[in-house]
Amino acid sequence: MICAERLQRLLQAIILGVTMGIAASGISGEAGMLQLAFLIQFTMMVMLLIAGVTGFCPGLIVLKKIFPSCEENQTNQKDNN
């Protein structure tokens, strides 16, 4: 089963990929798309900096309420063995 931390990394990769697509369409002439890509990228950078410095990640807290933590999965697997 997928755990919260892995899902967060997958979502970050998807967001960065979509941002690259938006930036590419902005370079090819779509008005405003390059600015949108910049804002998404900047927001992602700020969130990662906050998570890195403080250890607080709101997205991960929400995901842990829906999906189990990877640490819980490892503990459960060790207990079963």
A tleap script that builds the chain and sets N, CA, C and O, in Angstrom:
source leaprc.protein.ff14SB
mol = sequence {
  NMET ILE CYS ALA GLU ARG LEU GLN ARG LEU
  LEU GLN ALA ILE ILE LEU GLY VAL THR MET
  GLY ILE ALA ALA SER GLY ILE SER GLY GLU
  ALA GLY MET LEU GLN LEU ALA PHE LEU ILE
  GLN PHE THR MET MET VAL MET LEU LEU ILE
  ALA GLY VAL THR GLY PHE CYS PRO GLY LEU
  ILE VAL LEU LYS LYS ILE PHE PRO SER CYS
  GLU GLU ASN GLN THR ASN GLN LYS ASP ASN
  CASN
}
set mol.1.N position { 0.844 -1.191 0.000 }
set mol.1.CA position { 0.000 0.000 0.000 }
set mol.1.C position { 0.876 1.237 0.000 }
set mol.1.O position { 1.969 1.238 0.567 }
set mol.2.N position { 0.399 2.266 -0.627 }
set mol.2.CA position { 1.164 3.512 -0.705 }
set mol.2.C position { 1.050 4.269 0.616 }
set mol.2.O position { -0.011 4.307 1.239 }
set mol.3.N position { 2.147 4.859 1.022 }
set mol.3.CA position { 2.145 5.591 2.290 }
set mol.3.C position { 2.206 7.093 2.023 }
set mol.3.O position { 2.460 7.522 0.897 }
set mol.4.N position { 1.976 7.873 3.046 }
set mol.4.CA position { 1.809 9.327 2.925 }
set mol.4.C position { 3.065 10.010 2.383 }
set mol.4.O position { 2.967 10.876 1.513 }
set mol.5.N position { 4.227 9.638 2.878 }
set mol.5.CA position { 5.452 10.300 2.458 }
set mol.5.C position { 5.746 10.032 0.987 }
set mol.5.O position { 6.149 10.939 0.258 }
set mol.6.N position { 5.549 8.796 0.548 }
set mol.6.CA position { 5.776 8.469 -0.862 }
set mol.6.C position { 4.769 9.189 -1.749 }
set mol.6.O position { 5.123 9.691 -2.815 }
set mol.7.N position { 3.533 9.238 -1.315 }
set mol.7.CA position { 2.505 9.925 -2.091 }
set mol.7.C position { 2.823 11.409 -2.201 }
set mol.7.O position { 2.592 12.015 -3.247 }
set mol.8.N position { 3.348 11.997 -1.139 }
set mol.8.CA position { 3.712 13.406 -1.182 }
set mol.8.C position { 4.797 13.640 -2.229 }
set mol.8.O position { 4.726 14.608 -2.988 }
set mol.9.N position { 5.787 12.775 -2.277 }
set mol.9.CA position { 6.858 12.925 -3.270 }
set mol.9.C position { 6.332 12.748 -4.687 }
set mol.9.O position { 6.749 13.457 -5.602 }
set mol.10.N position { 5.421 11.806 -4.866 }
set mol.10.CA position { 4.816 11.618 -6.188 }
set mol.10.C position { 4.024 12.854 -6.608 }
set mol.10.O position { 4.108 13.290 -7.756 }
set mol.11.N position { 3.260 13.411 -5.682 }
set mol.11.CA position { 2.486 14.617 -5.987 }
set mol.11.C position { 3.395 15.794 -6.309 }
set mol.11.O position { 3.083 16.589 -7.195 }
set mol.12.N position { 4.516 15.915 -5.602 }
set mol.12.CA position { 5.460 16.988 -5.891 }
set mol.12.C position { 6.036 16.834 -7.293 }
set mol.12.O position { 6.174 17.818 -8.021 }
set mol.13.N position { 6.370 15.617 -7.671 }
set mol.13.CA position { 6.902 15.374 -9.007 }
set mol.13.C position { 5.868 15.703 -10.079 }
set mol.13.O position { 6.206 16.273 -11.117 }
set mol.14.N position { 4.617 15.347 -9.832 }
set mol.14.CA position { 3.544 15.649 -10.788 }
set mol.14.C position { 3.364 17.157 -10.921 }
set mol.14.O position { 3.228 17.674 -12.029 }
set mol.15.N position { 3.363 17.859 -9.794 }
set mol.15.CA position { 3.201 19.324 -9.821 }
set mol.15.C position { 4.358 19.974 -10.584 }
set mol.15.O position { 4.142 20.891 -11.376 }
set mol.16.N position { 5.578 19.503 -10.347 }
set mol.16.CA position { 6.716 20.071 -11.070 }
set mol.16.C position { 6.634 19.764 -12.562 }
set mol.16.O position { 7.007 20.608 -13.377 }
set mol.17.N position { 6.161 18.589 -12.937 }
set mol.17.CA position { 5.985 18.254 -14.347 }
set mol.17.C position { 4.941 19.121 -15.018 }
set mol.17.O position { 5.143 19.596 -16.135 }
set mol.18.N position { 3.822 19.328 -14.336 }
set mol.18.CA position { 2.779 20.203 -14.877 }
set mol.18.C position { 3.309 21.630 -15.014 }
set mol.18.O position { 3.009 22.318 -15.990 }
set mol.19.N position { 4.089 22.066 -14.043 }
set mol.19.CA position { 4.676 23.409 -14.100 }
set mol.19.C position { 5.612 23.550 -15.296 }
set mol.19.O position { 5.639 24.592 -15.951 }
set mol.20.N position { 6.379 22.498 -15.577 }
set mol.20.CA position { 7.249 22.538 -16.758 }
set mol.20.C position { 6.423 22.651 -18.039 }
set mol.20.O position { 6.795 23.382 -18.957 }
set mol.21.N position { 5.307 21.932 -18.098 }
set mol.21.CA position { 4.426 22.023 -19.263 }
set mol.21.C position { 3.827 23.407 -19.421 }
set mol.21.O position { 3.734 23.931 -20.531 }
set mol.22.N position { 3.421 23.994 -18.306 }
set mol.22.CA position { 2.874 25.354 -18.347 }
set mol.22.C position { 3.943 26.345 -18.797 }
set mol.22.O position { 3.660 27.254 -19.578 }
set mol.23.N position { 5.175 26.172 -18.303 }
set mol.23.CA position { 6.266 27.063 -18.710 }
set mol.23.C position { 6.559 26.911 -20.198 }
set mol.23.O position { 6.815 27.902 -20.881 }
set mol.24.N position { 6.525 25.695 -20.703 }
set mol.24.CA position { 6.784 25.463 -22.127 }
set mol.24.C position { 5.713 26.119 -22.985 }
set mol.24.O position { 6.020 26.686 -24.034 }
set mol.25.N position { 4.462 26.048 -22.550 }
set mol.25.CA position { 3.413 26.705 -23.326 }
set mol.25.C position { 3.532 28.224 -23.218 }
set mol.25.O position { 3.125 28.944 -24.130 }
set mol.26.N position { 4.082 28.708 -22.121 }
set mol.26.CA position { 4.320 30.146 -21.981 }
set mol.26.C position { 5.426 30.629 -22.889 }
set mol.26.O position { 5.358 31.733 -23.429 }
set mol.27.N position { 6.454 29.799 -23.061 }
set mol.27.CA position { 7.560 30.175 -23.944 }
set mol.27.C position { 7.094 30.191 -25.394 }
set mol.27.O position { 7.558 31.002 -26.195 }
set mol.28.N position { 6.169 29.286 -25.727 }
set mol.28.CA position { 5.706 29.205 -27.119 }
set mol.28.C position { 4.690 30.296 -27.462 }
set mol.28.O position { 4.237 30.361 -28.605 }
set mol.29.N position { 4.324 31.141 -26.521 }
set mol.29.CA position { 3.503 32.280 -26.862 }
set mol.29.C position { 2.204 32.449 -26.100 }
set mol.29.O position { 1.544 33.475 -26.269 }
set mol.30.N position { 1.802 31.499 -25.270 }
set mol.30.CA position { 0.568 31.651 -24.476 }
set mol.30.C position { 0.767 32.783 -23.468 }
set mol.30.O position { 1.695 32.746 -22.659 }
set mol.31.N position { -0.087 33.760 -23.519 }
set mol.31.CA position { 0.041 34.909 -22.616 }
set mol.31.C position { -0.269 34.503 -21.179 }
set mol.31.O position { -1.294 33.875 -20.917 }
set mol.32.N position { 0.597 34.855 -20.263 }
set mol.32.CA position { 0.357 34.627 -18.846 }
set mol.32.C position { 0.793 33.270 -18.321 }
set mol.32.O position { 0.874 33.078 -17.108 }
set mol.33.N position { 1.076 32.322 -19.212 }
set mol.33.CA position { 1.425 30.975 -18.742 }
set mol.33.C position { 2.799 30.932 -18.080 }
set mol.33.O position { 3.004 30.190 -17.119 }
set mol.34.N position { 3.730 31.715 -18.584 }
set mol.34.CA position { 5.057 31.747 -17.987 }
set mol.34.C position { 4.997 32.329 -16.575 }
set mol.34.O position { 5.698 31.865 -15.675 }
set mol.35.N position { 4.167 33.335 -16.391 }
set mol.35.CA position { 3.993 33.917 -15.058 }
set mol.35.C position { 3.326 32.913 -14.116 }
set mol.35.O position { 3.697 32.819 -12.945 }
set mol.36.N position { 2.353 32.169 -14.618 }
set mol.36.CA position { 1.688 31.145 -13.803 }
set mol.36.C position { 2.683 30.073 -13.379 }
set mol.36.O position { 2.697 29.651 -12.223 }
set mol.37.N position { 3.512 29.639 -14.317 }
set mol.37.CA position { 4.530 28.628 -13.997 }
set mol.37.C position { 5.493 29.151 -12.936 }
set mol.37.O position { 5.883 28.416 -12.029 }
set mol.38.N position { 5.875 30.421 -13.053 }
set mol.38.CA position { 6.771 31.016 -12.060 }
set mol.38.C position { 6.119 31.031 -10.680 }
set mol.38.O position { 6.765 30.703 -9.685 }
set mol.39.N position { 4.844 31.410 -10.618 }
set mol.39.CA position { 4.156 31.464 -9.324 }
set mol.39.C position { 4.027 30.074 -8.691 }
set mol.39.O position { 4.217 29.919 -7.484 }
set mol.40.N position { 3.706 29.078 -9.498 }
set mol.40.CA position { 3.602 27.712 -8.970 }
set mol.40.C position { 4.956 27.241 -8.453 }
set mol.40.O position { 5.050 26.677 -7.363 }
set mol.41.N position { 6.010 27.477 -9.245 }
set mol.41.CA position { 7.358 27.063 -8.850 }
set mol.41.C position { 7.801 27.787 -7.580 }
set mol.41.O position { 8.380 27.171 -6.685 }
set mol.42.N position { 7.534 29.085 -7.498 }
set mol.42.CA position { 7.915 29.866 -6.322 }
set mol.42.C position { 7.179 29.362 -5.081 }
set mol.42.O position { 7.782 29.222 -4.017 }
set mol.43.N position { 5.883 29.090 -5.210 }
set mol.43.CA position { 5.101 28.571 -4.081 }
set mol.43.C position { 5.655 27.237 -3.614 }
set mol.43.O position { 5.763 26.990 -2.413 }
set mol.44.N position { 6.006 26.377 -4.559 }
set mol.44.CA position { 6.569 25.070 -4.214 }
set mol.44.C position { 7.902 25.232 -3.474 }
set mol.44.O position { 8.173 24.520 -2.508 }
set mol.45.N position { 8.722 26.166 -3.934 }
set mol.45.CA position { 10.004 26.404 -3.273 }
set mol.45.C position { 9.812 26.903 -1.845 }
set mol.45.O position { 10.505 26.449 -0.935 }
set mol.46.N position { 8.884 27.826 -1.641 }
set mol.46.CA position { 8.629 28.355 -0.300 }
set mol.46.C position { 8.142 27.244 0.625 }
set mol.46.O position { 8.592 27.140 1.766 }
set mol.47.N position { 7.226 26.416 0.136 }
set mol.47.CA position { 6.709 25.317 0.965 }
set mol.47.C position { 7.816 24.340 1.339 }
set mol.47.O position { 7.875 23.881 2.480 }
set mol.48.N position { 8.695 24.016 0.389 }
set mol.48.CA position { 9.798 23.094 0.678 }
set mol.48.C position { 10.803 23.707 1.645 }
set mol.48.O position { 11.352 23.008 2.496 }
set mol.49.N position { 11.047 25.010 1.518 }
set mol.49.CA position { 11.947 25.681 2.466 }
set mol.49.C position { 11.360 25.670 3.874 }
set mol.49.O position { 12.075 25.395 4.838 }
set mol.50.N position { 10.088 25.961 4.003 }
set mol.50.CA position { 9.438 25.942 5.317 }
set mol.50.C position { 9.495 24.539 5.909 }
set mol.50.O position { 9.796 24.372 7.091 }
set mol.51.N position { 9.206 23.529 5.086 }
set mol.51.CA position { 9.247 22.147 5.578 }
set mol.51.C position { 10.658 21.744 5.979 }
set mol.51.O position { 10.849 21.028 6.962 }
set mol.52.N position { 11.648 22.205 5.217 }
set mol.52.CA position { 13.034 21.854 5.533 }
set mol.52.C position { 13.558 22.523 6.787 }
set mol.52.O position { 14.295 21.913 7.561 }
set mol.53.N position { 13.180 23.774 6.990 }
set mol.53.CA position { 13.696 24.526 8.137 }
set mol.53.C position { 12.941 24.182 9.419 }
set mol.53.O position { 13.554 24.004 10.472 }
set mol.54.N position { 11.618 24.090 9.335 }
set mol.54.CA position { 10.823 23.900 10.552 }
set mol.54.C position { 10.377 22.460 10.779 }
set mol.54.O position { 10.048 22.080 11.903 }
set mol.55.N position { 10.363 21.660 9.718 }
set mol.55.CA position { 9.857 20.295 9.851 }
set mol.55.C position { 8.339 20.228 9.759 }
set mol.55.O position { 7.760 19.153 9.917 }
set mol.56.N position { 7.691 21.353 9.507 }
set mol.56.CA position { 6.235 21.413 9.414 }
set mol.56.C position { 5.824 21.401 7.950 }
set mol.56.O position { 6.232 22.270 7.180 }
set mol.57.N position { 5.023 20.426 7.568 }
set mol.57.CA position { 4.542 20.325 6.190 }
set mol.57.C position { 3.034 20.078 6.220 }
set mol.57.O position { 2.595 18.968 6.522 }
set mol.58.N position { 2.238 21.102 5.908 }
set mol.58.CA position { 0.787 20.941 5.991 }
set mol.58.C position { 0.252 19.860 5.058 }
set mol.58.O position { -0.679 19.136 5.414 }
set mol.59.N position { 0.830 19.749 3.878 }
set mol.59.CA position { 0.370 18.726 2.940 }
set mol.59.C position { 0.573 17.326 3.477 }
set mol.59.O position { -0.280 16.457 3.302 }
set mol.60.N position { 1.700 17.106 4.130 }
set mol.60.CA position { 1.985 15.791 4.695 }
set mol.60.C position { 1.067 15.488 5.870 }
set mol.60.O position { 0.674 14.338 6.067 }
set mol.61.N position { 0.727 16.486 6.640 }
set mol.61.CA position { -0.200 16.288 7.764 }
set mol.61.C position { -1.563 15.839 7.244 }
set mol.61.O position { -2.181 14.933 7.802 }
set mol.62.N position { -2.026 16.484 6.167 }
set mol.62.CA position { -3.309 16.098 5.576 }
set mol.62.C position { -3.230 14.683 5.005 }
set mol.62.O position { -4.142 13.880 5.202 }
set mol.63.N position { -2.144 14.381 4.302 }
set mol.63.CA position { -2.001 13.048 3.715 }
set mol.63.C position { -1.927 11.956 4.783 }
set mol.63.O position { -2.430 10.852 4.575 }
set mol.64.N position { -1.301 12.260 5.928 }
set mol.64.CA position { -1.211 11.266 7.003 }
set mol.64.C position { -2.563 10.971 7.630 }
set mol.64.O position { -2.744 9.916 8.239 }
set mol.65.N position { -3.521 11.892 7.492 }
set mol.65.CA position { -4.869 11.625 7.992 }
set mol.65.C position { -5.616 10.673 7.066 }
set mol.65.O position { -6.532 9.971 7.496 }
set mol.66.N position { -5.220 10.651 5.788 }
set mol.66.CA position { -5.903 9.820 4.801 }
set mol.66.C position { -5.168 8.494 4.592 }
set mol.66.O position { -5.793 7.436 4.516 }
set mol.67.N position { -3.836 8.560 4.499 }
set mol.67.CA position { -3.012 7.386 4.243 }
set mol.67.C position { -2.116 7.116 5.447 }
set mol.67.O position { -1.790 8.042 6.189 }
set mol.68.N position { -1.717 5.871 5.650 }
set mol.68.CA position { -0.813 5.578 6.765 }
set mol.68.C position { 0.587 6.121 6.491 }
set mol.68.O position { 0.992 6.278 5.339 }
set mol.69.N position { 1.305 6.399 7.550 }
set mol.69.CA position { 2.676 6.859 7.439 }
set mol.69.C position { 3.572 5.696 7.024 }
set mol.69.O position { 3.267 4.540 7.319 }
set mol.70.N position { 4.669 5.994 6.345 }
set mol.70.CA position { 5.616 4.941 5.952 }
set mol.70.C position { 6.229 4.288 7.186 }
set mol.70.O position { 6.545 3.098 7.174 }
set mol.71.N position { 6.395 5.074 8.253 }
set mol.71.CA position { 6.952 4.533 9.492 }
set mol.71.C position { 6.017 3.493 10.094 }
set mol.71.O position { 6.476 2.478 10.618 }
set mol.72.N position { 4.711 3.734 10.026 }
set mol.72.CA position { 3.735 2.763 10.531 }
set mol.72.C position { 3.772 1.480 9.717 }
set mol.72.O position { 3.664 0.388 10.275 }
set mol.73.N position { 3.925 1.600 8.406 }
set mol.73.CA position { 4.001 0.424 7.543 }
set mol.73.C position { 5.220 -0.420 7.884 }
set mol.73.O position { 5.131 -1.647 7.926 }
set mol.74.N position { 6.373 0.232 8.130 }
set mol.74.CA position { 7.583 -0.501 8.467 }
set mol.74.C position { 7.446 -1.195 9.816 }
set mol.74.O position { 7.909 -2.323 9.980 }
set mol.75.N position { 6.816 -0.537 10.783 }
set mol.75.CA position { 6.618 -1.123 12.107 }
set mol.75.C position { 5.698 -2.321 12.010 }
set mol.75.O position { 5.965 -3.356 12.620 }
set mol.76.N position { 4.607 -2.198 11.248 }
set mol.76.CA position { 3.668 -3.301 11.086 }
set mol.76.C position { 4.306 -4.492 10.401 }
set mol.76.O position { 4.019 -5.634 10.761 }
set mol.77.N position { 5.169 -4.252 9.416 }
set mol.77.CA position { 5.828 -5.333 8.714 }
set mol.77.C position { 6.817 -6.045 9.634 }
set mol.77.O position { 6.951 -7.266 9.564 }
set mol.78.N position { 7.518 -5.294 10.502 }
set mol.78.CA position { 8.455 -5.921 11.441 }
set mol.78.C position { 7.707 -6.754 12.473 }
set mol.78.O position { 8.176 -7.821 12.871 }
set mol.79.N position { 6.538 -6.267 12.910 }
set mol.79.CA position { 5.751 -6.998 13.894 }
set mol.79.C position { 5.208 -8.297 13.310 }
set mol.79.O position { 5.100 -9.295 14.023 }
set mol.80.N position { 4.869 -8.298 12.032 }
set mol.80.CA position { 4.342 -9.504 11.383 }
set mol.80.C position { 5.407 -10.561 11.179 }
set mol.80.O position { 5.087 -11.746 11.090 }
set mol.81.N position { 6.664 -10.162 11.103 }
set mol.81.CA position { 7.757 -11.120 10.895 }
set mol.81.C position { 8.215 -11.610 12.215 }
set mol.81.O position { 9.131 -12.429 12.286 }
savepdb mol mol.pdb
quit
